[in-house]
Amino acid sequence: MHSLVSDNDLRVMSVQVDDDRLTVELMDGRAIAVPLAWYPKLSSATPAQRNNWEIAGGGYGIHWPDLDEDLSTEGLLRGARAPRPHRVD
């Protein structure tokens, strides 16, 4: 039996965000779970802001319009954290 979904379909199927973790389910059946602390904008957001996300980038990204935050499935799979702000002394 053939599936309509590629074995390596990295497009976003669903997103869950709680106080500790961001979990993204991909179309190919994998789930990526990362500590929410890796993404300060999401970590400091309200639950309503965290849950207001949309699929972006042709399905390969997630956008939080209330937070102006964007993440890609490629970056999540690489374990990329949000860049740290530069300190000015």
Number of C-alpha atoms within 10 A of each C-alpha: 3 5 6 6 10 10 10 11 15 20 22 23 17 15 19 13 19 14 15 11 17 21 18 21 18 20 18 15 12 14 16 14 17 19 15 19 16 17 19 14 17 22 19 14 14 11 13 9 15 22 16 12 20 15 19 16 12 9 17 18 19 22 17 19 13 13 15 8 15 16 19 20 19 13 13 17 13 9 13 14 16 15 9 9 6 6 5 4 3
